[in-house]
Amino acid sequence: MRILVLCSDTGVRIGDGKGAALHLQAITSAFAALGHQTEVVGVAANPLGPLEPWHVPQHLVPHPGRAQGQIREARKRAVVEKIAARGMEVATLLRPHVVYERLSLFGTAGLRVAATSGARHFVEINALLAREEADWRGLQDVSLAQANEGMVLAGADLRVAVSEEVAAQVRPLSSGGPLIVVPNGVDVDLFRDRPDPVSSRSQLGLPSGARLLCFAGSLRPWHGLDIAIEALTALPPDVHLVVAGDGPVRFELGGRVHDLGLSGRVHWLGQVGHVQIPVVLAACDVALAPYPALDGFGFSPLKLYEYLAAGIPVVASSIGQVAQALDGGRWGRLTDPGDPGSLTAGIMDVLQDPQAAAAGAELARTHALAEHSWTSRAVQVLAAGSSLPVGARRAMAN
């Protein structure tokens, strides 16, 4: 099968090491590993930043540069047009059977490329972006964003939601078309070998005698790192927090750490290459996913599946797919979303009985490596879409 992977989201750049880009890279690599001829059309990453290697042919358009308000939205729309044009060129030569598109703000490029090339159009939905942008970033042209999003969701041949919560939001917009839930997964090869904890701490410059909590991921307000910082104030002084990631609230979080007198107990690693994540997790004692209480939480946290695969005890908010992935607490400790006190209690449960926590984490690791590989996710997507009729051409014509 020939598969064209397409993404016009300027925040999901090909070669970038952030979670969304790693998700796209992982499913693309899984398609290729299954023997399918796979190529990608997307937005180029910053060449000066740490780059993640992609082992499929790439056809990239430049990032338009950062902006705010109407200028930002105009640039996003312009990128959609460039991705559509580039996608048409690639499709002419590749002749894809499937166009696999990550839903993007204002993004109709994949639907149009599929309609022109006669390919099936599969759209991956991580969130309804028009609403997310309006809630978090002050989207101005809401009506156009919603119209484009609705057209893509109604016209696609297959909708791939990352969680049951997202699927529930998508279903009213899907015109009754096929919809499946495929959560995030884990790179089994990356996590198969386990780095030595002592040498991992030395390599990262982390204190050998402390008990280390870890948060891995981008620093954004909805990821709840502020809750973990608050929880740290109630934990023993030998408990430290390791943060592997960067993002727009880094300065704000750093200020809060300083104000609370925690500067010596929080270790900021910055953006870490994906290949180094197993080293970071091996160095730590507990991994955190401290999400706040968010309405409509629909995330499928990549970090959570990687925590499990690394064999590290997990403490996470009991919300959305997080609770499902941890099987109601079987694979980790669940705490009340947005509650530093509950998070503190969950962490102490682990730290007070490290042998039991380690044994449970080992079982969770075996389960994650067996059941949550990206290859299994790719098989699920292609199996669901293999017998579907091509509908994108008709959807665009109507």
N, C-alpha and C positions, 0 to 999 in steps of 0.2 A: 504494500500500500504506500502511496505517496501522500505525505502530510505537510501542509504549510501551516506553521504556527505563527500567529500574528498578534501584535500588541501595540496599540497606539497611545498607551498611557505614558505620559512624560515622566511619571514618578516610578515607572517600572522599566528600568533601563537595562539593556542587554549587556551583561558583564558586571553589573553592579552587585554588591554583596548583601543588599538588604533583603528582608524576608520575602517580599512579593516577587522580587527578581529571582531569588533562589527557588521559589515555588515554580515559576515559569520555566526556569532552567531544568529543574528536576523532572517535570512531566515531559518536557521536550526530549531530554536525554533518555527517559524511559521508553518513549516511542521509538527512538533510534535503536536502543538496546534490544528491542523486540524484533529488529530487522526491517523496520519501515524506513523508507527514504524520507528524511525529515529535514526541512529548512525553516529558517525563522526570519521574519520581517519585524523590525522594532526600532526603538530609539536607542541611539548609542550612549554608552556610559561615559562618564568623565574619564578621559585617557590618563589624567594625572592621579586618579584615585586607585585604590586597590581593586584589581580586576579579577573576576572569576572566569575561568576558561569555559568556553562553550565548544563542544566537539561536533557541531553540525554547521553547515554553511549558513552564514549570517548576511543579511541585507539590511543595512542600517541607515537611518536618517539622523541628522544631528539634532541634539537637544536645542530647543529654541532659547534657552536662558530663563532664569527665574524672573518672575514679575508678580504683580498683585492685581486684584480686581479684574476689570474688563480687559486689560492688556493680557493678563495671564490666561483668561478664557479664550481670547482671540488666538493666542499662540497655540493653545491646545487644539482648537478647531483646525488651525493651519497644519498642525502635525498629523491630524487625522487624514487630511487630504493628501499629504505627502506619503503617508503609510499606504493609503489606498492605491495611489499611483505606482508606488514601488511594488506593492503586492500584486497588482495587475501584471507588471513586467515579469515578476518571478513566476507567477502562475502560468503565463504563456509558455514558459520553458519547462516548468516542473509538471504541469498538468495534474494538479493534486486531486486525489479522491476526497480529501477532507481538508477544510480550512478550520483550524482550531484557534479560536480567538478568546483572549482574556477580555472580559467586559471592561470598557474604558469610558471615561466621561466624554460625552459627545461622539463616542466611537461607533461609526457605522462601516468602517473600512472592511472588516471581515465579511460582513453580510454582502457587501457589494462585490468583493472579489469572488466569493463563492457563487453568487448569482451569475457573474460573467463567465466563470470557468466551468460551471456545471457541477461543482463539488458540493458535497454535504457540508453544512455549516454547523459546527459545534461551538457553543459559547460557554465559557467557564465564568461563573459568577461568584465572586468573593464577597460582594456587597452590592446593594443598590446604590450606585455612586451618586446619582443626582441628589438623593436624600442625605447621604453621608457628607457630601460636599456642602450642602446647604446648612447642615447642622454644625459642622466643624470648621469650615473655611469660608463661609459667607458667600456661597455661590450666587451670582447675580442673574444669569440667564437660566433660571430654573426651568422655564417652560420648554426651551429648546433641548436642554439636557434630558428632561423627562420624555419628551417626544422621541428623541433619538434612541433612548434606552428602551422605551416601549416598542419601537419598531424592531429593534434587534431581538428582544426577548420574544416577541410574537412571531418573527419570521424565521428564527433559527430552526434547524432540523432536530437538534438535541441541546438541552440546557443542562449544564453540569454545575450544580450548586455545591459549595464546600461544606455546608451544614444543613441540618433539618430546619433550623431557624431561617436561613437564607432561602431555602426551598419554599417555605411557607410564604415569604414575602414575594417570591417570584411567581408562584403558581397563578395568582389572579391576572398576571400580565402575560402569561404564556400561551393564551388562546387554546388551552387544552393540549398543547403539544408535549412530547416526551420530556420528562424531567427526572434526573437521577441525582443522588447525593454521593459525592466522592470526597471524603475528607483529605486533608494533607497527609503526607507520608514521610518516610525517612530513607535516606541514602544508606542502604544496608552495607555497602562496601566501605563507606567512610567510617561507620561505627562498629565494624566487625572486630577490629583489634582495639584493645583498651590500653591507652597510655598509662605509664606508671604514675601514681599520684604524687610521690615525692619529687620525682624529676619534673613533673608538670608544674608544680609550685615553684620550683627553682627556676625553670625556664621563663615563667611569667613574672617572677619577682614578687611572689606572694608570701606572706609570713607562714613559716612552717608550723608554728605552734597554735595558730588560731583555728577555730571552727568556721568554715567558710560557707556562706550562702551565695548562690549565683543567680543572677538575672541575665539572660542572653536575649538580645533583640533590640529593635529600634526604640528610641526614647521619645515616646509620644504620649499625650495626656491620657489616652484610653488604655494604656498598657499597665498602669497602676504601680509604677516604680515608687511613686511618692508614698504609697501605702506601705511598701516594704521598708522604706526609710523611717517612717513613723514607728513601725513595729520594732526596728532595730534598737530604739531607745529603751525598750522594755526587756531586751535580751541581755544575758551576761556580757561583760566587757570583752571576753575572749571570742565572741561571735562577731564576725566581720561580714561585709557584703561586697561581692565582686560583681562589677557591671561590665558586661561585654557588649558594647553597642554605642551608638551615638544617635543624635536626633535633635529636633527643634526645642525640646524642653531641658536639654543638658545643662544650660546655664542656670535655669530656675532651680533644678534639682540640686545642683552644686551649692547654690546659695542656701537652700534648706538644710543640706548636710552641715554646712558651716554654722548656721544659726543654732542647730541642735547639738553642736559640739562633737560631731561624729567624723570629722575629717580624717582622723587616724584609723577609722574602722571601715571606711568605704574606699574601694580600690577601683578606679576608673581605667579600664583597659582600652577604651575607645573602640572604633570599628575593627573587628577581628575577622580575618579571612576565614571563610567557611571551613577550610581544611583544618583550622586551628580549634574549632569548637569542641571536638572530642578532648583536646588537651585541656581546655578551660574547664570542662565539666569533670574531667578526671581529677583536677586539682581541688574540687569543691566537695562539700559534704551534703548539701541540700540544694535543690534547684527550685526556683520560685516562678509562679505564673500568677501574680497577685492582682487580677483584674478588678476594677471597680464595679459597682452595681450599675450596669448600663441597660437602658431599655432597648429591646430588639437586638441583644448581643447575638451576633451570627458568625463570629470568627472561628476559623479552624486553625489554631495556633501551631505553626511549624515547630516552634521551640518545644512544645509539649511532647511531640512524638520523638524529637531528638533527645530530650531529657530521658525519656523512657528507654530509648535504644542505648543510651550511654550507661545505663545501670545505676543512676544516681537517684536517691529518694526525692520525691516530688511533693511539694506543698503548693496547692493551687486553689483558686476561687471556684466554688461550686456554681458555675454559671454556663448555660448553653452547652456547646459541644465538649467543653472541658470536663464536665461531670461525666459525660458519656465516654470520652476517651479514657478516663480513669476508672470506668466501670463502677461508678457510684462510690468510689473509695477503695476499690480492690487494688488498684495500681498506684495509689498515692493518697496523701491526706487532702481532704477537701475542707475549705474554710468559707466563711461568709464573705461574699464580695464586698469590697470597700471597707472592711472592718480590720483595722490594725491589730486590735486585741485578739480577734479570732485567728489572724495570721500568726501572731506571736505564739498562741497556744498550739497551733499546728506544727510550727517549727520546733517548739520545745518537746512535743510528742516524739519527734524524730530524734532530736539530739539526746534525749534522756534514755533512749533504748536503741543505740546505733546498730547493734547486731541484728535485731529484729527488722529495723528499717532497711539494712543492707540486704537481708535475705528476701524481703519483699521486692526491693528494687531489682534484684537478680531475676526473679520470676517475671517482673514487668519487662525487663530487657529481652528475655527469651520470647515473650509474647509479641513485643513490638517488632523485633527482627523477623519473626515468622509471619505476622499478619499485616504489617503496615508498610511494606516496601512500596516504593514508587512504581516498580514494575507491576505490582498487583493493581495499583490505581489505574495505570495506563490500560491494562487488560480490561478492567471494568468499563472504562470509557468506550473503548473500541468495540467491545462486545455489545454494549447497549446501542451503539450507533450503526453497527454493521448492516443491519437489515432494514434500516429506515429509508424511505423514498427521499429523493432530493426535492426539497421544497423551497429553498432560498430563492431560486429563480422566479418561481410563481409569486412568492411573497413580495418581491421587489416590483413585480409587474402590476400587482393589484393596487 
